[in-house]
């Protein structure tokens, strides 16, 4: 990312509406929302990027049948925060629904809005009922940088969806794998609902308590997709089911992939897509006087 050009022409705050047309992002929209660079070349500043988002429409139509309405669209918009420091370049994905913030030390930053293609694909197969992405999300971004810095809370997140990446062999388990996002400090499971005719009284499924195995792996996500689990991957840490029930599990140094192994048929039995929530920064509050 250069230190001049587009960044100088983009303000430090901005918003736009992201639109899906026929399941694809609108190519005519410019999605660079905000940018900043240090006034002193080579001198990084503490920068807080605040993100907020609103689902503008929660109803839509099934892509293959425009006349068939669906009740809700799941938020799938993200922002990609790109920053540089000391010649190092990094890209971090942050969820763009409800307010959150990411703190970085940087010489330059720009923020781009985009749709989470991975999430869109996974929600289509992650539950017994049909679910689809929402079609419009308004996203706003503001970049704060000063000598003292933005003293508000900084706690960003990225959501991923449980989906079967390796179907079970006969009588075996199903495997979900997740790439560890850039900047992730920890993650936690969000409860699921079991498919049931009981409607709002459907039983809650506590995902980690039914998992066969939860492990961090020192291997790239893409490599695991190719190699599979035919031979044991290099495991960094095995999580016990007790603590994972209610707490944030810290990401061990070097972890590149998270694997969650569940009994066969578990994910197909969810009434709604089940998530894990990656925590991208510690919750930093201002000092108390």
QUIJO-V960120 format. One line per field, one symbol per residue. phi: phi as a letter, one per 30 degrees, with the letter a starting at -180 (. if undefined). psi: psi as a letter, one per 40 degrees, with the letter a starting at -180 (. if undefined). burial: 1 if it has 16 or more other ideal C-beta (glycine too) atoms within 10 Angstrom, else 0. A space follows every 10 residues. Layout:
# QUIJO-V960120
phi->???
psi->???
burial->???
This chain:
# QUIJO-V960120
phi->.dcbieedcc ddbaaacdbc bhibddddcd cddaaabddc eicdbdbccc bbabddbcca bdedbedcdb dbcddbdbcc ccbbahidcb bbcbdcbidb bbcbcacabb bcdacdddde ddddbcadcd bbddcbbdbb bbccbaddjd cddbacbbcb cdadcbddde icccccbbdd deidcaabdc dccddaddid ceddcdeddc ddabbcbcad edddeddicd bddddcaccd dddddbcdcd ddejdcbccb cbeeiddddd dbecbccdcc addccdddd
psi->hieabdddeh ieiiiihhhh hfeiiheehh ehdiiiiheh hehiihhhhh hiihhdheia ihdegdehii dihhheiiih hhiihfehhi hhhhifhihi ihhihidihi hhiiigdddd dddeeeidih iiiiehhhhi ihhhhiddih eiihgiihii hhihdhiiih eaiihhihhh ihehdiiiih iihihieebe eiihhhddde idihihhgii dddddddafd ihihhdhhhi dcdedeihhi hihehdihhh hiiheddeei eihiiihhhe iighiiih.
burial->1000001001 0101010111 0000100000 1111111100 0001111111 1111100001 0000000001 0011111110 1111100000 0111111001 1111011111 1111110111 0111011000 1111111111 1111100001 0011111111 1111110100 0011111111 1011001110 0110100000 0100101100 1001111010 1001000000 0010011010 0001000110 1000111111 1101011011 1111111111 100000000
